[in-house]
């Protein structure tokens, strides 16, 4: 996915932004009227993502402050919100220690220390050696954990104390939780302060947000691999299961991960690269960022799975049973593992500090893309950038309030399932098609040469192959593969009502709606036929290109195609 989808779209977006010096809305409009709405599509995507991504950061802030309290709340079953099914690894260890260190006949069950014999008897089974329950009917020896149902304390803490989900459904949505509202507000205030001066202040902050997490991640890795059971976690992580390639969800998840981690089809890359110097080597940028991205993902995997292996050993379980995807990994499994480590408060603070920094760094691109779109539309606001930033942050904060209600996780899940999943595959395809098939692959290479970016024959062949054939075909193929397996939206065992699921599909479709709207708009204006695919005379190198180096800017040779002469003459 990195080489066929991630890197090609990433470089394509850098090229568009750097060459034109424009945000995505104006850049794609000038490339071809047919793609007039593409920039607006990416703006809708990044708006949705920026709104609901800050909700995750609000959860992280909640956990960060909870990590500073004398007791880590997710490690205990003694809270008012806990149920009788609650299981605490810490309290389970206390039961063992209070039983003279013997783990054979005492475990934590029903929020108290209970003998295995009593548990077996309550299930109408016989006890065997104080460790197993014996079923005389089937003559089976059953581990006690298989005859009782237990829920991790960290899981109940996340759902009941942080989210406050309770009995909330789509029909009983609840009210905003004041704790999460304050955390959400704090997240947006910090984001605003980091971006108050626009791209200049963001660039300085990113040095910290991009580098400091590596320090914490390394510390977590060193600690993780020294824990008992870490080897089991690492082996589970690196051992391939080839049969998984038959599952459409695996391909969809891989593509979604690439789009998220690279920030593709969201307009932020085009916005950021529009500030680059004209002769900046964005090709090198694309290669370095892609390589760093892959390294970081693999590196983080070792840090995470070594700790999950340790957790599995302590719970007497297997790694695949404790592994959870999505929010469950960050807010249930990993916090539970931290409880079993020496100095849990320290590791908890470091972990959630790292999560906060990474999350906030991801938000900068989205906020800046939205601000760039506003300023491109109303240039007179360029001298009031901080006001635009404040307006964007306030709008996103208000829009996210439904997701910090008791039932807010359902709205969050809808956005997560439909906004940045299947729709962005089509947008990424369009971003590559516009520069390779519509604008023309040769003209793209010529424009790159104008920026002093020239390729060896082999490298040029790679970019020709991916931009013209592989990336569009692979993106569409993954989209079709995912759509054949997609089902109704679910959260845990709760299946969304049909009307709510339809709302999610409308959200996903809204990210593509601007494309159709502006196509119809151009047709009404009288732009039809081949004129829809001609680049605008305004699609020229960014202003001041010739002043950015000592060399005089020289446009490429006049193309033989008469249609292409429009752009050349404007150059």
C-alpha positions in Angstrom: 0.0 0.0 0.0 2.9 2.4 0.7 4.5 1.9 -2.7 1.4 1.6 -4.8 -1.0 4.0 -3.1 0.6 6.0 -0.2 3.8 7.3 -1.8 2.4 8.1 -5.2 -0.6 10.1 -3.9 1.7 11.8 -1.3 4.1 13.0 -4.0 1.3 14.0 -6.3 -0.2 16.3 -3.6 3.2 17.8 -2.8 3.8 18.6 -6.5 0.4 20.2 -6.9 0.8 22.4 -3.9 4.4 23.4 -4.5 4.1 24.1 -8.2 1.0 26.2 -8.0 1.6 27.8 -4.6 -2.1 27.3 -4.0 -4.4 25.5 -1.6 -6.3 22.4 -2.9 -9.5 24.3 -3.9 -7.9 26.7 -6.3 -5.1 24.3 -7.4 -7.5 21.5 -8.7 -9.9 24.1 -10.1 -7.1 25.5 -12.3 -5.7 22.1 -13.3 -9.0 21.2 -14.9 -12.7 22.4 -14.6 -13.8 18.8 -14.4 -12.0 18.5 -11.1 -13.3 21.8 -9.8 -15.0 20.2 -6.8 -12.0 17.9 -5.9 -10.5 20.5 -3.6 -13.8 21.1 -1.9 -14.1 17.3 -1.4 -10.8 17.2 0.4 -11.9 20.1 2.5 -15.1 18.3 3.6 -13.0 15.2 4.5 -10.5 17.1 6.5 -13.3 19.1 8.3 -15.0 15.9 9.4 -11.7 14.3 10.4 -10.4 17.3 12.3 -13.7 17.6 14.2 -13.8 14.0 15.4 -10.1 13.5 15.8 -10.0 16.1 18.5 -12.5 14.0 20.5 -9.9 11.3 20.7 -7.4 13.9 22.0 -10.1 14.9 24.6 -10.1 11.3 25.8 -6.3 11.4 25.9 -6.3 14.6 28.0 -8.8 13.0 30.4 -6.5 10.0 30.9 -3.5 12.2 31.2 -5.0 14.1 34.1 -6.3 10.8 35.6 -2.7 9.5 35.5 -1.6 12.3 37.8 -4.1 11.2 40.6 -2.8 9.1 43.5 -4.7 6.1 42.3 -5.1 5.1 38.6 -8.9 4.7 38.4 -9.0 2.1 35.7 -7.1 -0.3 37.9 -9.8 -0.8 40.5 -13.2 -2.4 40.6 -14.2 -0.4 43.7 -15.7 2.5 41.8 -19.5 3.3 41.7 -19.7 2.6 38.0 -18.1 -0.9 38.2 -20.3 -4.0 37.8 -20.0 -7.4 39.5 -18.3 -8.7 36.4 -15.4 -6.3 36.8 -11.9 -7.8 36.9 -8.8 -6.0 38.1 -5.4 -7.5 37.5 -4.0 -5.5 40.4 -6.7 -6.7 42.8 -6.3 -10.2 41.5 -2.6 -10.1 42.4 -3.5 -8.9 45.9 -5.8 -11.9 46.3 -2.9 -14.2 45.4 -0.5 -12.4 47.8 -3.0 -12.5 50.6 -3.3 -16.3 50.0 0.4 -16.8 50.8 1.4 -16.4 47.2 -0.5 -19.4 46.0 -2.4 -18.9 42.8 -4.0 -22.3 42.8 -7.3 -21.7 44.6 -8.0 -17.9 44.9 -8.9 -15.4 42.3 -10.7 -12.0 42.1 -14.4 -12.6 41.2 -17.6 -10.7 41.9 -15.4 -7.8 43.2 -13.9 -9.9 46.1 -11.3 -12.6 46.6 -13.1 -15.9 45.9 -11.9 -19.5 46.0 -12.0 -21.5 42.8 -13.9 -24.2 44.6 -16.7 -21.8 45.5 -16.8 -20.6 41.8 -17.1 -24.2 40.5 -19.8 -25.0 43.1 -21.8 -21.9 42.0 -21.7 -23.2 38.4 -22.8 -26.6 39.6 -19.4 -28.1 38.7 -16.8 -29.9 40.8 -13.5 -28.5 41.8 -10.3 -30.3 40.7 -7.0 -29.6 42.4 -8.2 -26.1 43.4 -7.4 -25.0 39.8 -10.0 -26.4 37.4 -13.7 -27.0 37.4 -14.7 -30.6 36.4 -17.8 -31.2 34.3 -19.0 -34.7 35.2 -21.5 -34.7 32.2 -18.8 -34.1 29.6 -15.9 -35.3 31.7 -14.0 -32.1 30.9 -11.6 -30.2 33.0 -12.4 -26.5 32.5 -10.1 -23.6 33.4 -12.0 -21.4 35.8 -11.7 -18.4 33.4 -13.8 -20.3 30.8 -16.8 -20.8 33.2 -17.1 -17.2 34.3 -17.5 -13.9 32.5 -15.2 -11.1 33.5 -14.8 -7.5 32.1 -11.5 -5.7 32.6 -11.7 -2.8 35.0 -10.0 -0.6 32.3 -12.8 -1.5 29.9 -15.5 -0.4 32.3 -13.5 2.7 33.2 -13.3 3.7 29.5 -17.0 3.0 28.6 -18.7 4.0 31.9 -16.4 6.7 33.4 -14.8 8.4 30.4 -17.5 8.0 27.8 -20.4 7.7 30.3 -22.2 5.5 27.8 -24.4 3.7 30.4 -27.7 2.8 28.7 -27.3 5.4 25.9 -28.4 4.5 22.4 -29.4 6.5 19.4 -32.8 6.9 21.0 -31.4 7.9 24.4 -28.4 10.0 23.4 -27.9 11.8 26.7 -26.2 15.1 27.4 -22.6 16.5 27.0 -20.3 15.3 29.8 -18.8 18.3 31.4 -15.4 16.5 31.9 -15.1 15.8 28.3 -16.3 19.2 27.2 -13.5 20.8 29.3 -10.9 18.4 27.8 -12.2 19.1 24.3 -12.0 22.9 24.9 -8.5 22.6 26.3 -7.4 20.6 23.2 -8.8 23.3 20.9 -7.2 26.1 22.9 -3.8 24.5 22.8 -4.2 23.9 19.0 -5.1 27.5 18.5 -2.1 28.8 20.5 0.2 26.6 18.5 -1.2 27.9 15.2 -1.9 31.5 16.1 0.7 32.7 13.7 -0.1 30.3 11.0 2.4 28.2 9.2 5.4 29.8 10.9 4.3 28.9 14.4 3.2 25.5 13.3 6.6 24.8 11.8 8.3 25.5 15.0 5.9 23.4 17.1 6.2 20.5 14.8 9.9 20.1 15.6 8.8 19.1 19.1 5.7 17.2 18.2 7.5 15.1 15.6 10.6 14.3 17.5 9.7 14.0 21.2 7.4 11.0 20.8 10.4 9.0 19.6 12.0 9.6 23.0 9.0 8.2 24.8 8.4 5.4 22.3 12.0 4.3 22.8 11.6 4.3 26.6 8.4 2.3 26.3 10.1 -0.2 23.9 13.1 -0.7 26.2 10.8 -1.2 29.2 8.5 -3.5 27.2 11.0 -5.9 25.9 12.4 -6.5 29.4 9.1 -7.6 30.7 8.2 -11.3 31.1 6.0 -12.5 28.2 7.3 -9.8 25.8 8.7 -12.4 23.4 5.3 -13.9 22.9 3.9 -10.5 22.0 6.7 -9.8 19.5 6.4 -13.2 17.8 2.6 -12.7 17.5 3.4 -9.3 15.9 5.9 -10.4 13.3 4.6 -13.9 12.4 2.5 -13.6 9.2 -0.9 -15.1 8.7 -1.2 -15.3 5.0 -4.8 -16.4 5.0 -5.8 -12.9 6.2 -5.1 -11.6 2.7 -8.3 -13.2 1.6 -10.3 -10.8 3.9 -11.5 -7.5 2.3 -11.3 -5.8 5.7 -7.5 -6.4 5.8 -7.0 -4.5 2.6 -9.4 -1.8 3.6 -7.7 -1.4 7.0 -4.3 -1.2 5.3 -5.4 1.4 2.8 -7.2 3.4 5.6 -4.0 3.3 7.7 -1.9 4.6 4.8 -4.4 7.4 4.1 -4.5 8.3 7.8 -0.8 8.1 8.5 0.2 10.0 5.3 -2.6 12.5 5.6 -3.8 11.8 2.0 -6.9 13.2 0.2 -7.4 15.7 3.0 -6.0 18.8 1.4 -3.5 19.4 4.2 -0.5 18.2 2.2 -1.4 20.5 -0.7 -1.8 23.4 1.7 1.5 22.8 3.5 3.5 22.3 0.3 2.0 25.5 -1.2 4.3 27.4 1.3 7.4 25.6 -0.1 10.0 27.3 -2.1 9.5 26.7 -5.8 12.7 24.7 -6.2 12.4 22.7 -3.0 13.0 19.0 -3.7 9.6 17.7 -2.8 10.5 14.3 -4.3 13.1 13.8 -1.6 10.6 15.0 1.0 8.1 12.4 -0.2 10.7 9.6 0.0 12.1 10.6 3.4 8.6 11.0 4.9 7.4 7.7 3.5 10.5 5.8 4.8 10.2 7.5 8.2 6.5 6.6 8.3 7.0 2.9 7.7 9.9 2.8 10.2 7.9 4.5 12.9 4.9 2.2 12.4 7.1 -0.9 12.7 9.0 0.5 15.6 5.8 1.4 17.5 4.5 -2.1 16.8 7.4 -3.6 18.8 6.8 -1.3 21.7 3.0 -2.0 21.8 3.1 -5.8 21.3 5.9 -6.4 23.7 3.7 -4.9 26.4 0.6 -6.8 25.2 2.6 -10.0 25.5 3.4 -9.2 29.1 -0.3 -8.4 29.7 -1.3 -11.8 28.2 1.1 -13.6 30.5 -0.2 -11.9 33.6 -3.8 -12.6 32.6 -3.1 -16.2 31.8 -4.4 -15.6 28.3 -3.0 -15.5 24.8 -1.9 -12.4 22.9 -4.6 -12.6 20.3 -7.2 -12.5 23.1 -5.9 -9.3 24.6 -5.2 -7.5 21.3 -7.8 -4.9 20.5 -8.0 -2.5 17.5 -9.0 1.1 17.4 -9.7 3.0 20.7 -9.6 -0.3 22.6 -5.9 -0.6 22.2 -5.0 2.9 23.5 -7.7 3.2 26.2 -8.2 -0.4 27.4 -5.5 -2.9 26.6 -2.4 -0.6 27.0 -3.6 1.2 30.2 -4.4 -2.3 31.7 -0.8 -3.5 30.9 0.7 -0.3 32.4 -1.0 -1.2 35.7 1.1 -4.3 36.0 4.4 -2.5 35.4 6.6 -1.0 38.0 6.0 2.8 38.4 2.7 2.6 36.6 2.0 6.4 37.1 5.2 7.3 35.3 4.6 5.1 32.3 1.0 6.1 32.1 1.9 9.8 32.1 4.6 9.2 29.4 2.3 7.1 27.3 -0.6 9.6 27.2 1.8 12.5 26.8 3.1 10.8 23.7 -0.4 10.1 22.5 -1.4 13.8 23.0 1.7 15.1 21.2 1.1 12.8 18.2 -2.6 13.6 18.1 -2.0 17.3 18.2 0.6 17.1 15.6 -1.9 15.4 13.3 -4.4 18.2 13.9 -2.2 21.0 12.7 -2.4 19.9 9.0 -6.2 19.8 9.1 -6.7 23.1 10.8 -4.2 24.8 8.5 -5.9 23.3 5.4 -9.2 24.7 6.6 -7.7 28.1 7.3 -6.0 28.1 3.9 -9.3 27.3 2.1 -10.9 30.3 3.9 -8.1 32.7 3.1 -7.9 31.5 -0.6 -11.6 32.2 -0.9 -11.4 35.6 0.8 -7.8 36.9 0.3 -8.5 40.1 2.4 -8.4 37.8 5.5 -4.7 37.0 4.9 -3.7 39.7 7.4 -6.1 38.3 10.0 -4.9 34.8 10.0 -5.3 34.4 13.8 -8.9 35.4 13.6 -9.5 32.8 10.9 -7.8 30.2 13.0 -9.9 31.1 16.0 -13.1 30.9 14.0 -12.1 27.5 12.6 -11.2 26.1 16.1 -14.5 27.5 17.6 -16.6 26.0 14.8 -14.9 22.6 15.2 -15.3 22.6 18.9 -19.1 23.3 18.7 -19.5 20.7 16.0 -17.8 18.0 18.2 -20.1 18.6 21.2 -22.5 15.8 20.2 -19.6 13.3 20.3 -18.9 14.1 24.0 -22.5 13.2 25.0 -23.3 9.9 26.7 -24.1 8.4 23.3 -21.4 10.4 21.5 -19.4 7.3 20.7 -22.1 6.3 18.2 -21.7 9.5 16.2 -18.0 9.1 16.5 -18.2 5.6 15.1 -20.3 6.8 12.1 -17.8 9.4 11.2 -14.9 6.9 11.6 -16.6 4.2 9.5 -17.8 6.4 6.6 -15.8 9.7 6.4 -12.2 8.6 6.0 -12.6 5.0 4.7 -14.2 4.2 1.4 -14.7 7.7 0.1 -11.1 8.8 0.4 -10.0 5.9 -1.8 -11.9 7.6 -4.7 -10.6 11.0 -3.9 -7.0 9.7 -3.9 -7.6 8.1 -7.2 -8.9 11.4 -8.6 -5.8 13.3 -7.4 -3.6 11.0 -9.3 -5.7 10.8 -12.4 -5.9 14.6 -12.8 -2.1 15.0 -13.1 -1.4 11.8 -15.1 -4.4 11.4 -17.5 -6.0 14.8 -17.6 -3.2 17.4 -17.2 -0.8 14.9 -18.7 2.0 12.8 -17.3 4.5 14.4 -19.7 3.5 17.9 -18.6 3.7 16.8 -15.0 7.3 15.6 -15.5 8.1 18.9 -17.3 6.7 20.9 -14.4 8.8 18.9 -12.0 11.9 19.6 -14.2 11.0 23.3 -13.9 11.4 22.9 -10.2 14.8 21.2 -10.8 13.4 17.7 -10.0 14.6 15.3 -12.6 14.6 11.5 -12.5 16.8 8.7 -13.6 15.2 6.5 -16.3 14.3 3.8 -13.8 12.8 6.2 -11.3 10.9 8.0 -14.0 9.5 4.6 -15.2 8.3 3.9 -11.6 6.5 7.2 -11.4 5.0 6.8 -14.8 3.8 3.3 -13.9 2.2 4.2 -10.6 0.7 7.5 -11.6 -0.7 6.3 -14.9 -1.7 2.7 -14.1 -1.0 1.1 -10.7 -2.3 3.7 -8.2 -5.7 4.3 -10.0 -6.2 0.6 -10.5 -5.2 -0.4 -7.0 -7.3 2.3 -5.3 -10.4 1.4 -7.3 -9.7 -2.4 -6.8 -9.4 -1.9 -3.0 -12.6 0.2 -3.0 -14.5 -2.5 -4.8 -13.1 -5.2 -2.6 -14.0 -3.3 0.6 -17.5 -2.5 -0.7 -18.3 -6.2 -1.3 -17.8 -6.9 2.4 -19.1 -3.8 4.0 -22.0 -4.3 6.4 -24.2 -2.2 8.8 -22.3 0.0 11.2 -21.7 -1.5 14.6 -20.3 -0.6 17.9 -19.4 -3.7 19.9 -22.4 -5.9 19.8 -24.8 -2.9 19.2 -25.9 -2.7 15.6 -27.0 0.8 14.5 -30.6 1.3 13.4 -31.1 1.6 9.7 -31.8 5.3 9.8 -28.5 5.9 11.7 -26.6 3.8 9.3 -28.1 5.7 6.5 -26.9 8.9 8.1 -23.4 7.5 8.0 -23.7 6.8 4.3 -24.9 10.3 3.8 -21.8 11.6 5.6 -19.6 9.6 3.4 -21.4 10.7 0.3 -21.2 14.3 1.4 -17.4 14.1 0.9 -18.0 13.3 -2.8 -21.0 15.6 -3.3 -18.9 18.8 -4.1 -17.4 16.9 -7.1 -20.8 16.3 -8.6 -22.1 19.8 -7.7 -19.3 21.7 -9.3 -19.4 19.5 -12.4 -23.0 20.4 -12.9 -22.1 24.0 -12.1 -19.5 24.1 -14.9 -21.9 22.4 -17.4 -24.5 25.1 -16.6 -21.9 27.8 -17.2 -21.3 26.3 -20.6 -18.0 24.5 -20.0 -18.4 21.2 -21.9 -16.6 18.6 -23.9 -12.8 18.8 -24.0 -12.9 22.2 -22.3 -13.7 20.5 -19.0 -10.3 18.8 -19.2 -8.2 21.8 -20.2 -6.0 23.4 -17.6 -6.7 27.1 -16.9 -4.4 29.9 -18.1 -4.1 30.7 -14.4 -2.3 27.3 -13.7 1.2 28.7 -13.7 4.2 28.4 -11.4 3.7 30.0 -8.0 4.3 33.7 -7.9 7.9 34.6 -7.3 9.2 31.3 -8.6 12.0 33.1 -10.6 13.0 35.1 -7.5 13.6 32.1 -5.2 16.9 31.2 -6.8 19.7 33.0 -8.5 18.6 31.3 -11.8 16.1 32.9 -14.1 13.0 30.7 -14.3 12.7 29.2 -17.8 9.4 27.5 -18.8 9.4 24.2 -20.6 9.5 24.1 -24.4 6.3 24.8 -26.2 4.2 21.7 -26.4 3.1 20.5 -29.8 -0.5 20.0 -28.6 -2.4 23.2 -29.3 -4.6 22.8 -26.3 -1.5 22.8 -24.0 -0.3 26.1 -25.5 -2.7 28.0 -23.3 -0.8 27.2 -20.1 2.6 27.6 -21.9 1.7 31.1 -23.2 0.6 32.1 -19.7 4.0 31.0 -18.4 
